[in-house]
Amino acid sequence: MWWHLGYDTVVSSEWGTPDMFEDGLVPELLLGSKYGRRLHFWDLQRRRHLQEIDFGEEHQLVFELRPAHDPTKAYGFVNCVVSLKDLSSSIWVWYRDGQKWAVRKVVEIPAEPADPDTLPPAIKGFKACPPLVTDIDLSVDDRYLYVACWGTGDMQQYDVSDPFNPKLTGKVRIGGIVARASHPGGGQPPHAGPQTVEIRPAGQRI
């Protein structure tokens, strides 16, 4: 959860109950659209539920919340880990629309074609490696959004000066389920890609 103090609002996302993830993601629950797919908006002072936005059964694991740091701005970003339609990941922006909150998809990251023999059993039939965006982080000046693609191994940077029109400005591949790319600094390739991301306050290290 995060908050917009200037708008007396808390925003919360959904994941699942502990039995849905304590032993890892459950493929049957994922393919059955049982994981979280909604945003909730709450009155901070009165602690009351105000609004719910459902992303639809296709969109599973509506996850990390990154509101604008500027307290006068009523928007933020949230990632959807996977689409059941094509294994893509997506980034959405929530924003104030009149007296209500709304969402809009602003980035879609497609799955990459892959040899089924290199894929986990649950996704072999797709013949593709999903990006599986597991974390995002917004720079303190609200200019750059960093996106961790655990599945493909990409760390992506978007210019979000205009939050409704992000522009991909850079990426580096580290690991990945299939790619197994080595870190640019050397060493053995990790078994999967970047999973959590934090930007140092000065913005010079990720």
C-alpha positions as CSV (number, residue, x, y, z in Angstrom):
1,M,0.0,0.0,0.0
2,W,1.0,3.6,-0.5
3,W,-0.7,7.0,0.0
4,H,-1.5,10.4,-1.4
5,L,-1.5,12.6,1.8
6,G,-2.7,15.6,-0.1
7,Y,-5.8,13.7,-1.3
8,D,-6.4,11.9,2.0
9,T,-6.1,8.6,0.1
10,V,-4.5,5.2,0.6
11,V,-4.0,2.9,-2.4
12,S,-3.6,-0.9,-1.9
13,S,-3.0,-3.7,-4.3
14,E,-3.8,-7.5,-4.1
15,W,-1.6,-10.6,-4.2
16,G,-3.1,-13.6,-2.4
17,T,-3.5,-15.3,0.9
18,P,-0.4,-17.0,2.4
19,D,-1.3,-20.5,1.2
20,M,-1.2,-19.2,-2.3
21,F,2.5,-18.3,-2.2
22,E,4.2,-19.7,0.8
23,D,5.4,-22.7,-1.2
24,G,5.8,-20.7,-4.4
25,L,3.3,-19.6,-7.1
26,V,0.6,-22.3,-7.7
27,P,0.1,-22.7,-11.4
28,E,-3.5,-24.0,-11.1
29,L,-4.4,-20.9,-9.1
30,L,-2.6,-18.6,-11.6
31,L,-4.3,-20.1,-14.6
32,G,-7.6,-20.0,-12.8
33,S,-7.3,-16.2,-12.3
34,K,-7.3,-16.6,-8.5
35,Y,-4.5,-14.1,-7.7
36,G,-4.9,-10.4,-7.1
37,R,-6.1,-8.2,-9.9
38,R,-7.6,-5.1,-8.2
39,L,-6.6,-1.7,-6.8
40,H,-8.4,-0.4,-3.8
41,F,-8.7,3.3,-2.7
42,W,-9.4,4.2,0.9
43,D,-10.3,7.3,2.9
44,L,-7.2,7.7,5.0
45,Q,-8.7,9.8,7.8
46,R,-12.0,7.8,8.1
47,R,-10.4,4.4,7.2
48,R,-13.2,3.6,4.8
49,H,-13.1,1.8,1.5
50,L,-14.0,4.2,-1.3
51,Q,-13.4,2.5,-4.6
52,E,-12.2,-0.7,-6.3
53,I,-10.8,-1.0,-9.8
54,D,-10.8,-4.5,-11.3
55,F,-8.1,-5.1,-14.0
56,G,-10.0,-8.2,-15.3
57,E,-9.3,-11.9,-15.1
58,E,-6.6,-11.8,-17.7
59,H,-4.4,-9.6,-15.5
60,Q,-2.8,-11.5,-12.6
61,L,-0.7,-10.2,-9.7
62,V,-1.4,-6.4,-9.8
63,F,1.5,-5.8,-7.5
64,E,3.9,-3.0,-6.6
65,L,2.7,0.6,-6.0
66,R,4.9,3.7,-6.8
67,P,3.1,7.0,-6.4
68,A,4.5,10.3,-7.5
69,H,6.8,11.8,-4.9
70,D,5.5,15.3,-5.6
71,P,2.6,15.5,-3.0
72,T,0.6,17.8,-5.3
73,K,0.4,15.1,-8.0
74,A,-2.4,12.5,-7.9
75,Y,-1.0,9.7,-9.9
76,G,1.2,6.6,-9.5
77,F,2.4,3.4,-11.2
78,V,1.6,-0.2,-10.6
79,N,2.8,-3.3,-12.4
80,C,0.9,-6.4,-13.5
81,V,3.2,-9.4,-13.3
82,V,1.6,-11.5,-16.1
83,S,-1.3,-11.6,-18.6
84,L,-2.9,-15.0,-19.0
85,K,-3.6,-14.1,-22.7
86,D,0.0,-13.9,-23.9
87,L,2.3,-13.9,-20.8
88,S,3.1,-10.2,-21.3
89,S,3.7,-7.9,-18.3
90,S,2.3,-4.4,-18.1
91,I,2.7,-1.1,-16.3
92,W,-0.4,1.0,-15.5
93,V,-0.9,4.5,-14.2
94,W,-3.6,5.4,-11.7
95,Y,-4.8,9.0,-11.6
96,R,-7.5,11.3,-10.5
97,D,-10.4,11.5,-13.0
98,G,-12.9,14.1,-11.7
99,Q,-14.1,12.8,-8.3
100,K,-13.0,9.2,-8.9
101,W,-9.8,7.3,-9.5
102,A,-9.0,5.6,-12.8
103,V,-6.3,3.5,-14.3
104,R,-4.7,3.2,-17.8
105,K,-2.2,0.8,-19.2
106,V,0.8,2.7,-20.4
107,V,3.5,0.0,-21.1
108,E,3.2,-3.6,-22.3
109,I,6.3,-5.8,-22.3
110,P,5.8,-8.8,-24.5
111,A,6.9,-12.4,-23.8
112,E,9.9,-13.6,-25.8
113,P,9.8,-16.7,-28.1
114,A,11.6,-19.6,-26.5
115,D,12.3,-23.3,-26.9
116,P,9.7,-25.2,-24.8
117,D,12.4,-27.5,-23.5
118,T,14.0,-24.5,-21.7
119,L,10.8,-23.4,-20.0
120,P,9.1,-24.4,-16.7
121,P,6.2,-26.9,-17.2
122,A,3.4,-24.4,-16.6
123,I,4.4,-22.3,-19.6
124,K,5.8,-24.8,-22.0
125,G,2.7,-24.6,-24.1
126,F,3.1,-20.9,-24.7
127,K,6.6,-21.4,-26.3
128,A,7.6,-18.1,-24.8
129,C,9.4,-16.7,-21.8
130,P,7.4,-14.1,-19.9
131,P,9.0,-10.9,-18.6
132,L,7.4,-11.4,-15.2
133,V,7.8,-7.9,-13.9
134,T,8.2,-8.3,-10.2
135,D,9.2,-4.8,-9.1
136,I,9.3,-1.2,-10.2
137,D,10.8,1.9,-8.6
138,L,10.3,5.6,-9.4
139,S,13.2,8.1,-9.1
140,V,12.8,10.8,-6.5
141,D,12.4,13.5,-9.2
142,D,9.5,11.4,-10.7
143,R,11.4,11.3,-14.1
144,Y,12.5,7.7,-14.4
145,L,10.7,4.4,-13.7
146,Y,12.9,1.3,-13.3
147,V,11.3,-2.0,-14.2
148,A,12.7,-5.4,-13.1
149,C,11.8,-8.3,-15.5
150,W,12.6,-11.4,-13.5
151,G,11.7,-13.8,-16.3
152,T,13.6,-12.4,-19.3
153,G,16.4,-10.8,-17.2
154,D,16.0,-7.2,-18.3
155,M,16.3,-4.1,-16.0
156,Q,14.5,-1.4,-18.0
157,Q,14.5,2.4,-17.6
158,Y,11.6,4.5,-18.8
159,D,11.3,8.3,-19.0
160,V,8.0,9.0,-17.3
161,S,8.2,12.8,-17.3
162,D,4.8,12.4,-19.0
163,P,3.3,9.5,-17.0
164,F,0.8,8.7,-19.7
165,N,3.5,8.3,-22.4
166,P,6.5,6.5,-21.0
167,K,9.5,6.2,-23.2
168,L,12.0,3.3,-22.9
169,T,15.4,5.0,-22.5
170,G,17.7,2.1,-21.6
171,K,18.0,-1.5,-20.5
172,V,20.5,-4.1,-19.4
173,R,20.1,-7.9,-19.3
174,I,21.1,-9.8,-16.2
175,G,20.3,-13.5,-16.0
176,G,16.8,-14.6,-17.1
177,I,15.0,-17.9,-17.1
178,V,16.2,-18.6,-20.7
179,A,18.7,-15.9,-21.5
180,R,21.0,-16.6,-18.5
181,A,23.0,-13.5,-19.3
182,S,26.0,-12.7,-17.2
183,H,26.2,-9.5,-15.2
184,P,28.0,-6.8,-17.3
185,G,30.7,-6.8,-14.5
186,G,31.4,-10.5,-15.0
187,G,30.8,-13.6,-13.0
188,Q,28.5,-16.6,-13.3
189,P,25.1,-15.9,-14.9
190,P,22.3,-16.0,-12.3
191,H,19.4,-18.5,-12.7
192,A,16.8,-15.7,-13.1
193,G,16.7,-12.0,-13.5
194,P,16.4,-8.9,-11.3
195,Q,13.6,-9.2,-8.8
196,T,13.6,-6.2,-6.4
197,V,14.9,-2.8,-7.3
198,E,15.8,0.3,-5.3
199,I,17.1,3.6,-6.5
200,R,19.6,5.4,-4.3
201,P,18.5,8.9,-3.4
202,A,21.0,10.6,-5.6
203,G,19.8,8.5,-8.5
204,Q,23.2,7.3,-9.6
205,R,23.0,3.7,-8.5
206,I,20.2,1.1,-8.9
